[in-house]
Amino acid sequence: MSRARLSSFTAPPGPVVAALAALRERYEIPDSGAEGFPADALAEAEAAAAAWRAGGPARLLAAGARDARDLPLVTIDPPGSMDLDQAVALERLDADALPGPAAASGGAPGPRGAASDPGAGRAAYRISYAIASLATFVTPGGSLDAELARRGETVYLPDASTPLHPPVLAHGAASLLPDQERPACLWTIDLDAAGAIVAAHVERALVRSRARLTYQEVQAALDTGTPLPGAVPAELPALLATIGTLRQQREAARGGVSLPAPEHEIERDGEAYRLVFRVPVAVEGFNAQISLLTGICAARIMADAGVGVLRTMPPAAEEDRRRLRRVARALRIDWPATVPYAELVRGLDASDPAHLAFMDHALTLFRGSGYLTLLPGGEPLADGEAQHAAIASRYAHVTAPLRRLVDRYGLEACLAACDGRGAPDWVVEALPGLPETMATTGRRASAASRGAIDAIEALVLAGHEGEVFDAVITSERDGRGEVMLDDPAVRGTVVGRSLPVGQDVRVRLESVDVAAGRTRFRLEADR
C-alpha cells in the first residue's frame, strides 16, 4: 500500500477541542483569557495597567529608574507572540580604547557587579537585555499575587494558551511590545573578545522596543543580508551570530550541552491541526545563549548576595552515561572514550536517522532539575555546589517573568543586590515555598502539553489503520520499542521480531486508541 500524503494527516477541530477540554479539566487548568481569572485578581491587573497608562513612565523615572528609551532594543520571538518578556540590543565596543569594564562607547554607564569570569579581558561587546518588570504591576500579597502562585507558569496548548498573567498585562501593559514605553529590568553585560563575562549589572529602567522580530526574519537577514523592518540596527544579525557563537564556544569549554534536537510541535492547518518535527534555526540557538548568559550572571549575583533562587540539575548518573554509550554503539555512532558527551552531541545531525534516535535517548541523560533557595543568614555555597549540570554552571531563571512565576523573584533579588540593598521582604518571605510551587505547576504544564501531543497523534492517524509509513526506530527492548514517523510527525509503539534501532524502516499502523492517545505499529518486514 502506498504511503498517504501529508494532507491526509490532519486532526479535525471538533475532536481536538474536545480532547483539549478534557485535558484542561483533568489537570485543573483555568480557562484561557481574562475570564479564567478570579474577579478580584483581574480587577487588580486592570487597575495596574490603567495606572501605568496614566503617568506610569514619569513615576518610574521619578523613582530613580534609568531612562533607556534610546537603546535600539528589539524582541525576537516566534510569529504572533504577544507575551514579550525580552528585548535585546547589541553593541561592539572599541576594546583598544576602553580603560576597563566600566567604560562605555555611547555615554551610558558601564555595568558593575560581581559576575565576571576569572581572567576575563577588556570589554569588546555589550549586551543590553531588557526583561519585563512584573513587580511594577503585581502588589505583593494581593489577590493577583495569590492567583499567580496558583498558576505558576503559562500553559501552552494548541488551541489557546492559559497565561500566567491576565492578558491586560501579558499581552498589554507589561509586554515589551514595539513602540511602547515599558518598565523593564535592564541587564547590561559586557563580554571580552573571547565571550568571557567582564561585568554584569541589572537596574530598573524605562525602555522602548523598536521592533517585534521573528527568528525566521533575523535568520533570513543573517543568511541573505535582507534588511530587517523598522528602525533595527543593520549590524544586529551579525552581532547576534558573533556573540552567540562565542558563548556556544564558552559553553563547550565548560562542558555544557545544548542539544540540537528537533522540536515536536502542533500546527494549525486551516481549521484542522497537524504535527511537525521542527529543527530550530541557528538564530534561535544564538538568542538562547543570551538568555543563558543572563541566567548565569543572575545566579552569580544571587549566590554572592546569599539571597535568591537558583535553577539546579544534578550530574548524570554514571549508569545513564554507560547506557548512552551502549546506545551509541548500537547506532554505530563513533564515540571515542576521550571525547566528552558535550562535544559529541554538538556534532550530531538531526537529518541522520541514527543521530535522531541518539538525540531522543540523550534528552533523558540529565534529569532531576529543581530550584534551590538562598535565604539571608544561610551558609554560603561551597565551590561547585548548586550547579546546573546541563549548563555546567550555576544558573537562575530570570528571563521569562511574564510566563514563569519564579523569574519575578529572582529579578528582584538581583536588582536589590546590584543596588547594594537587601532583597524586599516579600521576596524573602516567598522564597521557601517557590521550589514546591514551581515543581507542582511545572508538572501540570508538562503533562498537559504531552497529553495534547498524544491526543493529536492519535487523531491524525485515526482511520489510517493498515497504511504503511517511513519511520526510524528510536528505542527497543524485548521486541517492543518506540518508532518516529517521518510524515506525519508521530511517535508510537512498535513491535517486531527484530527492531533495528536508528535505521530507516517501514511500519504498518495496526491500531489507534483515540481515548488513550496511543498508536501501535508493526515492522513491515515481519509480514
Beta strands, then each sheet from edge to edge (+ up, - down):
strand 1: 66-67
strand 2: 74-77
strand 3: 86-92
strand 4: 125-132
strand 5: 155-156
strand 6: 161-162
strand 7: 181-191
strand 8: 197-208
strand 9: 211-214
strand 10: 263-269
strand 11: 272-278
strand 12: 308-312
strand 13: 370-374
strand 14: 468-477
strand 15: 480-485
strand 16: 491-495
strand 17: 504-513
strand 18: 518-523
sheet 1: 1+ 8+ 7- 4+ 3-
sheet 2: 2+ 9+
sheet 3: 5+ 6-
sheet 4: 10+ 11-
sheet 5: 12+ 13-
sheet 6: 14+ 15- 16+ 18+ 17- 14+
end
